[in-house]
Structure formats: C-alpha cells, structure tokens
Amino acid sequence: MEAVSMNRVSKENYYLDIAQTVTERATCLRRVYGAIIVKNDEIISTGYNGAPRGRKNCVDLGYCTREAMQVPRGQRYELCRSVHAEANAIISASRRDMVGGTIYLVGRDAATGKLLGDADSCSMCRRQIINAGLERVVIRRTPTEFVVVPVSSWIDDDDSMPDIP
C-alpha cells in the first residue's frame, strides 16, 4: 500500500480556524471577533463580540453608536454596545482552567468579511487576559499566518501608564 501524503494544518491554525468560525456569531456592524481559550490541547471556552445578554445588538438596531458618532477605531470603547470576544471567552471560563493557557483571536471586517490583518486586543482586554493568567495570545493575520504575543510583554510594556514629561 502506498502511503498517502497529508498536509496537516498546524495546531495554531487549527485553533485559529475554530476562532474564525466563532466570528460568525458576532453582532458588531464594524468588526467581528472570535476568540477561544485553549489549555493542554483542550478548548476551555469561546467568545465573540456582542451586546450583553438581553440587550439589543447593533445588528438588531441597524446602527453602530460609535460609527454614528464617528469615533475613531481604538477610542471610546465605553460607547460600544458589545462585550469583546476576549472578555466573553474569559467570562465563560474558570481562572484555574485558563492559567498558563493560550487565547486565539481572529478579526474580520463586518461589511466585507475579510480578515483583519491588524487585529489586536484593546487595552481593556489586555488587562483581562493578564489577570486571567493566560500566557500567550495568537492572532491571525492571514488565512495561514499569525503572530504569537507573549502576555508577559504586555506586563513589561505597561500601556496603562501614560507618558508624562
């Protein structure tokens, strides 16, 4: 019998593919995100961006408050109706199960469905990821390329401390 050659997907892309599927539940009109938390090759939890339970989502309202107010990306998250994907994944897991784990993150443009090559966690989500005890963040850049961010780098480079002269 001849051996069949298989091109197995890497573990990182396997989990990123799952996180990308999670984006299909997101309800944001601007950018949709999916996240999964993995430890010891087990999926601990998943999360996507959407309004808190019981509240109307932007897709239900037909508009985005931040977009209507022309708020630039990365600013004034308190005006956003959504809980971010990373936060939802963390909320759905026990800290003892997350410590030392990895969170996989994928972002897509809501209008076009295209992957966001610049997807990243906001400063609030970074704080939650640090406190959850996660060790790595793997962020999809293209269908096969990704960046691995050690959470310790976010601790060392404290973005919550403004540069004061």
Contacts in CASP RR format, 6 or more apart in sequence:
PFRMAT RR
TARGET T0000
AUTHOR 0000-0000-0000
METHOD contacts of the structure
MODEL  1
MEAVSMNRVSKENYYLDIAQTVTERATCLRRVYGAIIVKNDEIISTGYNG
APRGRKNCVDLGYCTREAMQVPRGQRYELCRSVHAEANAIISASRRDMVG
GTIYLVGRDAATGKLLGDADSCSMCRRQIINAGLERVVIRRTPTEFVVVP
VSSWIDDDDSMPDIP
9 17 0 8 1.000
11 41 0 8 1.000
12 104 0 8 1.000
12 138 0 8 1.000
12 146 0 8 1.000
12 148 0 8 1.000
13 144 0 8 1.000
13 146 0 8 1.000
15 36 0 8 1.000
15 38 0 8 1.000
15 43 0 8 1.000
15 102 0 8 1.000
15 104 0 8 1.000
15 138 0 8 1.000
16 104 0 8 1.000
16 106 0 8 1.000
16 138 0 8 1.000
16 140 0 8 1.000
16 146 0 8 1.000
18 36 0 8 1.000
18 43 0 8 1.000
18 46 0 8 1.000
18 104 0 8 1.000
19 34 0 8 1.000
19 35 0 8 1.000
19 36 0 8 1.000
19 46 0 8 1.000
19 104 0 8 1.000
19 105 0 8 1.000
19 106 0 8 1.000
19 140 0 8 1.000
20 34 0 8 1.000
20 106 0 8 1.000
20 107 0 8 1.000
20 108 0 8 1.000
20 115 0 8 1.000
20 140 0 8 1.000
22 34 0 8 1.000
22 35 0 8 1.000
22 36 0 8 1.000
22 46 0 8 1.000
22 47 0 8 1.000
22 48 0 8 1.000
22 85 0 8 1.000
22 106 0 8 1.000
23 32 0 8 1.000
23 33 0 8 1.000
23 34 0 8 1.000
23 48 0 8 1.000
23 85 0 8 1.000
23 106 0 8 1.000
23 107 0 8 1.000
23 108 0 8 1.000
25 34 0 8 1.000
25 47 0 8 1.000
25 48 0 8 1.000
26 32 0 8 1.000
26 33 0 8 1.000
26 34 0 8 1.000
26 48 0 8 1.000
26 49 0 8 1.000
26 50 0 8 1.000
26 85 0 8 1.000
26 110 0 8 1.000
27 48 0 8 1.000
27 49 0 8 1.000
27 50 0 8 1.000
27 51 0 8 1.000
27 57 0 8 1.000
27 58 0 8 1.000
27 59 0 8 1.000
27 60 0 8 1.000
27 82 0 8 1.000
28 49 0 8 1.000
28 50 0 8 1.000
28 58 0 8 1.000
28 59 0 8 1.000
28 64 0 8 1.000
28 82 0 8 1.000
28 110 0 8 1.000
29 58 0 8 1.000
29 59 0 8 1.000
29 62 0 8 1.000
29 63 0 8 1.000
29 64 0 8 1.000
29 67 0 8 1.000
29 110 0 8 1.000
29 111 0 8 1.000
30 64 0 8 1.000
30 66 0 8 1.000
30 67 0 8 1.000
30 109 0 8 1.000
30 110 0 8 1.000
31 49 0 8 1.000
31 73 0 8 1.000
31 107 0 8 1.000
31 108 0 8 1.000
31 109 0 8 1.000
31 110 0 8 1.000
31 116 0 8 1.000
32 48 0 8 1.000
32 49 0 8 1.000
32 107 0 8 1.000
32 108 0 8 1.000
32 109 0 8 1.000
32 110 0 8 1.000
32 113 0 8 1.000
33 48 0 8 1.000
33 49 0 8 1.000
33 84 0 8 1.000
33 85 0 8 1.000
33 86 0 8 1.000
33 105 0 8 1.000
33 106 0 8 1.000
33 107 0 8 1.000
33 108 0 8 1.000
33 119 0 8 1.000
34 46 0 8 1.000
34 47 0 8 1.000
34 48 0 8 1.000
34 49 0 8 1.000
34 85 0 8 1.000
34 89 0 8 1.000
34 105 0 8 1.000
34 106 0 8 1.000
34 107 0 8 1.000
35 46 0 8 1.000
35 47 0 8 1.000
35 48 0 8 1.000
35 85 0 8 1.000
35 86 0 8 1.000
35 88 0 8 1.000
35 89 0 8 1.000
35 103 0 8 1.000
35 104 0 8 1.000
35 105 0 8 1.000
35 106 0 8 1.000
36 43 0 8 1.000
36 44 0 8 1.000
36 45 0 8 1.000
36 46 0 8 1.000
36 47 0 8 1.000
36 89 0 8 1.000
36 103 0 8 1.000
36 104 0 8 1.000
37 43 0 8 1.000
37 44 0 8 1.000
37 45 0 8 1.000
37 46 0 8 1.000
37 89 0 8 1.000
37 90 0 8 1.000
37 93 0 8 1.000
37 98 0 8 1.000
37 101 0 8 1.000
37 102 0 8 1.000
37 103 0 8 1.000
37 104 0 8 1.000
37 132 0 8 1.000
37 134 0 8 1.000
38 44 0 8 1.000
38 101 0 8 1.000
38 102 0 8 1.000
38 103 0 8 1.000
38 104 0 8 1.000
39 97 0 8 1.000
39 98 0 8 1.000
39 99 0 8 1.000
39 100 0 8 1.000
39 101 0 8 1.000
39 102 0 8 1.000
44 93 0 8 1.000
44 97 0 8 1.000
44 98 0 8 1.000
44 101 0 8 1.000
45 89 0 8 1.000
45 90 0 8 1.000
45 92 0 8 1.000
45 93 0 8 1.000
46 88 0 8 1.000
46 89 0 8 1.000
46 92 0 8 1.000
47 85 0 8 1.000
47 86 0 8 1.000
47 88 0 8 1.000
47 89 0 8 1.000
47 92 0 8 1.000
48 85 0 8 1.000
48 88 0 8 1.000
49 82 0 8 1.000
49 83 0 8 1.000
49 84 0 8 1.000
49 85 0 8 1.000
49 88 0 8 1.000
50 57 0 8 1.000
50 58 0 8 1.000
50 81 0 8 1.000
50 82 0 8 1.000
50 83 0 8 1.000
50 88 0 8 1.000
51 57 0 8 1.000
51 58 0 8 1.000
51 81 0 8 1.000
51 82 0 8 1.000
51 83 0 8 1.000
52 83 0 8 1.000
55 81 0 8 1.000
56 81 0 8 1.000
57 81 0 8 1.000
57 82 0 8 1.000
58 64 0 8 1.000
58 65 0 8 1.000
58 81 0 8 1.000
58 82 0 8 1.000
61 81 0 8 1.000
64 81 0 8 1.000
65 79 0 8 1.000
65 80 0 8 1.000
65 81 0 8 1.000
66 76 0 8 1.000
66 79 0 8 1.000
66 80 0 8 1.000
69 76 0 8 1.000
69 79 0 8 1.000
71 79 0 8 1.000
74 122 0 8 1.000
77 122 0 8 1.000
77 124 0 8 1.000
83 91 0 8 1.000
84 121 0 8 1.000
84 122 0 8 1.000
84 124 0 8 1.000
84 125 0 8 1.000
85 105 0 8 1.000
86 103 0 8 1.000
86 105 0 8 1.000
86 121 0 8 1.000
86 125 0 8 1.000
86 128 0 8 1.000
86 129 0 8 1.000
87 124 0 8 1.000
87 125 0 8 1.000
87 128 0 8 1.000
89 103 0 8 1.000
90 98 0 8 1.000
90 128 0 8 1.000
90 129 0 8 1.000
90 132 0 8 1.000
93 132 0 8 1.000
95 132 0 8 1.000
95 133 0 8 1.000
98 132 0 8 1.000
98 133 0 8 1.000
98 134 0 8 1.000
99 132 0 8 1.000
99 133 0 8 1.000
99 134 0 8 1.000
100 133 0 8 1.000
100 134 0 8 1.000
100 135 0 8 1.000
101 133 0 8 1.000
101 134 0 8 1.000
101 135 0 8 1.000
101 136 0 8 1.000
102 134 0 8 1.000
102 135 0 8 1.000
102 136 0 8 1.000
102 137 0 8 1.000
102 138 0 8 1.000
103 129 0 8 1.000
103 134 0 8 1.000
103 136 0 8 1.000
103 137 0 8 1.000
103 138 0 8 1.000
104 137 0 8 1.000
104 138 0 8 1.000
104 139 0 8 1.000
104 140 0 8 1.000
105 119 0 8 1.000
105 121 0 8 1.000
105 137 0 8 1.000
105 138 0 8 1.000
105 139 0 8 1.000
105 140 0 8 1.000
106 115 0 8 1.000
106 119 0 8 1.000
106 139 0 8 1.000
106 140 0 8 1.000
107 115 0 8 1.000
107 116 0 8 1.000
107 119 0 8 1.000
107 140 0 8 1.000
108 114 0 8 1.000
108 115 0 8 1.000
108 116 0 8 1.000
109 116 0 8 1.000
115 140 0 8 1.000
115 141 0 8 1.000
115 142 0 8 1.000
115 143 0 8 1.000
117 140 0 8 1.000
117 141 0 8 1.000
117 142 0 8 1.000
119 139 0 8 1.000
119 140 0 8 1.000
119 141 0 8 1.000
120 139 0 8 1.000
121 129 0 8 1.000
121 137 0 8 1.000
121 139 0 8 1.000
123 159 0 8 1.000
123 160 0 8 1.000
126 154 0 8 1.000
126 159 0 8 1.000
127 160 0 8 1.000
129 137 0 8 1.000
129 151 0 8 1.000
129 154 0 8 1.000
130 151 0 8 1.000
130 154 0 8 1.000
130 155 0 8 1.000
133 151 0 8 1.000
134 151 0 8 1.000
135 150 0 8 1.000
135 151 0 8 1.000
135 152 0 8 1.000
136 148 0 8 1.000
136 149 0 8 1.000
136 150 0 8 1.000
136 151 0 8 1.000
137 148 0 8 1.000
137 149 0 8 1.000
137 151 0 8 1.000
138 146 0 8 1.000
138 147 0 8 1.000
138 148 0 8 1.000
138 149 0 8 1.000
139 146 0 8 1.000
139 147 0 8 1.000
139 149 0 8 1.000
140 146 0 8 1.000
141 147 0 8 1.000
END
